[in-house]
Amino acid sequence: MPLNRPLEGIAVGISISEAEDLGKAGFMVSDINVVTVELCRRIVALGGQVVLGHQWRPGGIMEQVTGFAQRYHVEAGRAMQPIIHNVMAWPDRAALSEGDREQLKELVHIYVAQDGDGRGAALTRMREHMADIAKARICLAGRIRGFSGSMPGLVEETLISMRKRQPVYISAMMGGAAASLIECIRGRLELRALVPHRERVPNNIEHYFRPNAGADNMVALAKLCRLYPEELDQLFQAQNLDTVVQLSTRGMSRLND
């Protein structure tokens, strides 16, 4: 595998959304889009694919990510393949013309989760579909309150990925649900503080969240992420995107070892 393409063949789920305490972490709401687009840009440049659950809006995240993915494809001479996987929850639809869809069809795959028992159920299906496509996930920020469904969205995406034995690379850089999940993994906070309906927590992930067993939890998650415990600790404490990408890429590049 080329040294400059360590994520070749790896689809990475991106879990980033606004958090209530962004200001305490030194960020503004507008930084969410900036960080999301920059993270996607770096993953694509490293040879990976990105899996997103965002809506298509004029000038929005999906438009920006698709723009640089197109340029990267042309400049790098990559074989046509989906670089972007966009999964949307009912009733969301991509605001794209038929001409746009035709032009992007081999670069971007768009999926729509089916209707069912309301918006919360549709969001869960969207997150499960994202995890079916992705091989790993990066998590930053995320709301703890005001969510649709049975738990905060970033928390649900993390738990679904863990249930599927997929690496999850979490950093407290932007606070929010990601920082609270880290406290749960460190054994300082019980997971039920984030997931009020205990039956919604898969049985096969409890060894990552045992209260007062932070060291053992860290070892278990480090093994899942193909990182050493000290590397995982560095990721948890990372204060810039460079470190988050570096450590996440280090773990993902070891997935096939």
N, C-alpha and C positions, 0 to 999 in steps of 0.2 A: 504494500500500500504506500503511495507517495507520502512523504513526510508532511507535505503541505496540504494534504487532503485526508486528515485522520478520521473524518466523519463520513467518508464515502459509504453510501448504502444505508446510513442510519437516519431514520425519521425521528425528529425530536419534537415532542409536545411542548408547547409554550403556555404556561399558566402565569399570567400577569394581569392584574386588574387594580383598580383604585382601592386604596386602604384608608381607613379613618385617621390613622396616625402618620400619614405621609409627611406632614410638616415637621413632626418630631425627628424624623429620619433625615430631614434636610431636603425633601423633595416637594414639588408641586404636582397638582393633578395633571397638568400638561406634560410632565415628565414621563407619565405612564406610556404614552404613545411613543415618545422619543426613545425610551429604553427598549420597548418592544420591537420597534423597527430596527434599532441598532443590533439587538441580540439576534434577530432573524438574519440580518445582513451578515453577521459574523459566522453563523452556523452554515449559511449557504456558501460563503467564501471558503469554509473548511470542508466543503464537499457534501454537507448534509442536506436533509430536507426538513421543512418545518410543518408542524401540524397545529393549526389555529382554529379557534372557535369564534372568530370575530365576524361581525356583519360587514357587508360591502356598502360603503357610503362614499360619495364623492369626496376625494381628498383624504379619505380615512386610511387606517392601517393597512387594509388589504390592498388598496391601490398603490400605496408606497412600497410595500413588500414585493408586490408583483412587478413594479417598475424596475427595481434593482435586480430581481431574479431574471428578468428578460435580458438586461444588460450583461449580467454575469454569464448567462447562457451563451450569448453571442461572443463575448470577449474570450471566454474560456474554451469555446468550441465544444461544449458538452453535448453528448448524445441527448436527443429529446427524451425527457423523462419528467414525471411530475416533481417539481421542486417544492411546490406548495400544496398542502392538503388543507382545505377549508371545510370544516364541518359546522353546519348551522342547525340550531334548534327550531322546530316549528313554533311560530308561523313565519320565521325569518326567511327571506329570500334574497339572493344576490341581485343587486341593482346593476345588472349587466345586460347589454343588448345581445341579440343572437350573434351579431358580428363579433362582438368582444369575446363571447363564449367560444366561438369557432377559432378565433385567433389564439386564445389562451389554452385550448383544451388539452394540449399535450404538455403544458407547463404547469397548469393549475388544475387540480381535481377538486370539484365542489360536491359536497354531499349535504343532504338535508335530512335530519332525523325526523321520523314519522310522528304524526299526531297520536295522541292517546288520552291520557288522563290529566290533561292540563299542562301548563307551562313547566312546572317543576319536574314532571315525569319526562317531558321532552328534553329538558336540560340534562337530566341524568342519562338519557339515551345518547345524547350528543357526546357527553363525556366518555361514555363507554365506547362509542364508535371511535373517538379520538385515540383512546388507548389501544383499540384494535389495530390502528394504523401505526402508531408510534412504537419505538423501541426503548425510549427513555423520555424523561420529562424534566424541565427546569421550572422552578417555582419561585416567584417573587411577589411581595406585597399581598393584595387580596383583602376583600372586605370580611369582617367578622359578623357584622350586623346588616340588616336590611337585605338579606338574600332571598332568592326564590328557591323553594325546595326544602329538603330536610336538613341541610347543613350548608355552610359557606361553600361557594363554588370551587375555590382553590383547594379547600380541604377535601371535597368529594373527588376532585380530579387526582389528588395525591393518593387517596386511599384506593381508588380504582386501579391506579398504576401499580401500587404496592401489591394489591391482590393478585395482579397478573405477573408478579415477580419482575417488574420493570424498575430500573434505577430511577430514583427521584433526587434531583440535585436542588436542594433548598438553601436559600440564603436569607438572613435577616436584614440585608442591606437596605430594603425599603419598608421594613416593619410589617404591619398587617398580619394576616392569617399565616403567612409563611413564618414570621418570627414566633408566633404562638405555637405552631407545629414543632418548631425547634425546641421550645420549652417543654413540650410534651415528650419529645424524643430524649431530652436531657433528664427526664423524670421529675421535672419541677412543676409540671402542670398536668392535670388529668385530661385525657382526650375528651371526656364527656363534657368538659367546659366548652368545647367547640362542636361536639356532636351530641345534642341533647337526646336523640333517639338512639340508645345504645345498640339496639338490634340492627342498626344500619352499618355498624362497624364489622367488616369481614373477620372471621375467626382467625384466618391465617396471617394477620398482620399485627396481632397483639404484642408479639415479641419486640416490636419497634417502639412500643409506647408504655412499657411497664413502669408504674410509679416508683420512684426511689431506686431505679435501676438504670440510671443514665449511662454508666460505662458499658453495661451489657447491651443496652439499646443501640448505642453508638457503634459497637462492634458489629451488631447484626446489620444495621443500615449500611455501614462502610463496606461490608461484604457484598451486599446487594448492588451498591454503586461502583464496585471495583476500585475503591479507594482505601488507603490506610486510614485508621481512625484519626490520626493527626491531620491528614488531608481533609477529611470530612469536617473536622473542627475548624480548619481554616476556611472552608467553604461557608459554614454556618456564620462565621464572623466577618466574612468578606465585606468590604466597604466600597468596592468599585466593580464595575462590570468586567474589567479586564481579568480580575481574579476569579470571578464567577465563571467566566467562559473558559479560562485556563484550566481550572480544576474540574469542571464538568467535562470538558473535552478529554482530559487525562483519563477520567473514569470510563467514558464512553468508548475511547479508543482501545480499551482493554476488554471490551465485551466479547470479542471473538477469540481472546487468548485462551 
